[in-house]
Amino acid sequence: MVVLKWLYPGMKIKRWLFLALAGLLIAALGADLLMEGRLLGDFARSFHHLENVLFGDEYNKPAGIVIVIAGLGIMVFGVLRAFHSIAGALAPGEEGRMADIIYARRSLRRGPKIVVIGGGTGLSVLLRGLKQYTSNLTAIVTVADDGGSSGRLRGELGILPPGDIRNCLVALADKEPLMEELLQYRFSNGGLAGHSMGNLLLAALADMTGRFDLAVRSLSKVLAIRGQVLPATLSDVTLYAELTDGRVVKGESKIPLTNGTIKRVYLKPSRCLPLAGALAAIAEADGVVLGPGSLYTSVIPNLLVKGIPEALARTPATKIYVCNVMTQPGETVGYTASSHLRAIIDHTGNLLDYVVLNTGQVPLRLRSRYRQEGAEPVTADISEIEKLGIKAVSGDLIYKTDVVRHHPDKLAGIVLRLIYSEKVLQEEGKYAMGQENDSSWRESSSL
């Protein structure tokens, strides 16, 4: 019955399938002519009699070759037109690129398995770069945000904050530009002022499905994203910061506004648990990347969820921290790259293999503007980093726009090189260990 559905009226495929079948039949007749009737036997006798009348016996072989070529040409044309018709129904306007699209998607599925952990704009920048090389991506996103549209929806509807998750979904989506503009559109008037369309869609889906993670999964299917986006936990958590002067600040959005130095951050309730899919992704990953993003309000909160640091400690994946390009007022004023690393180590222990640093120059016009806001380029103090037992990898990673951001492609390139080089070293180690064990076995056998 499934085969018969291809013959339904209006499919615009039957004509091309029949043309391809006719081409196959013509090619078979030509082959039979070359084989002097041994292929089709009595079935083609009348056809060959007509050929003999027209061409004579001496032209049988040339005529057979021409008929085979013509039949194959008709068959290929019919198949291509049928494929074009199917492509037009599945992806309107992309018919001419279907071969490229299929090849790209097959190649992306063979890419490395990478888990990225964080939140904010920095995480979406990295995802935009990585999705060009692999579709085996998992973004684990903080749910401690309590400001702006996310905070309002969280307070009014009791859902997890959707803002950072929306940004990651948009970054990973195979989408039309209009769809991205729609999801990122922010209302400016009325009761919806300040809300983005993507946040409202996630809120609606959460209400329809009854679970925030199902809402994220549903919107992921709509956008056909490359990979998956997971909240760090489904618990309604609040981020707290303890300052060096003894004050305690409640709420992610309020922490950067304090004029103090952060000693540590923590979550309440403290016994929040991650999704099983997040732990599985970390266990199976070839690489895990922390950041880029706000150190105390985007990166570290994910590492405070019970089970995630333990999973990072167990995984054989290459673990990389992408340090921010600029310090952040209210969080990391005066921090060097090693200061960022020490903050992570103080909260979770030393779980990292590499840190990626920017050593490119921030344009002067941007430096002066950021200086007015209290931000400076992060100093790449590589010697101090190496004292922590972490390898530093640096380069010019600045994306020259109106704001200071990492370059998506350059950053993704460094991350992929580290993951692949580490995999090669692991494979060589396994091979050397096997050789050593084999040699030891032979020696013991000879004894």
Secondary structure, DSSP 8 states (H G I E B T S, - for coil): -TTGGGGSTT-S-HHHHHHHHHHHHHHHHHHHHHTTTTTTGGGGHHHHHHHHHHH-GGGHHHHHHHHHHHHHHHHHHHHHHHHHHHHHHHSTT-GGGHHHHHHHHHHHHTS--EEEEE-HHHHHHHHHHHTTT-S-EEEEE-----SHHHHHHHHHH-----HHHHHHHHHH----HHHHHHHH-B--SGGGTT-BHHHHHHHHHHHHHSSHHHHHHHHHHHHT-SSEEEES-SS--EEEEEETTS-EEESTTTGGGSSS-EEEEEEESS-----HHHHHHHHH-SEEEE-SS-IIIIIHHHHTSTTHHHHHHH--SEEEEE--SB--TTT-TT--HHHHHHHHHHHH-S--SEEEEE-S---HHHHHHHHHTT--B----HHHHHHTT-EEEEE--EEESSSEEE-HHHHHHHHHHHHHHHHHHHHHHHHHHHHHHHHHHHHHHH-
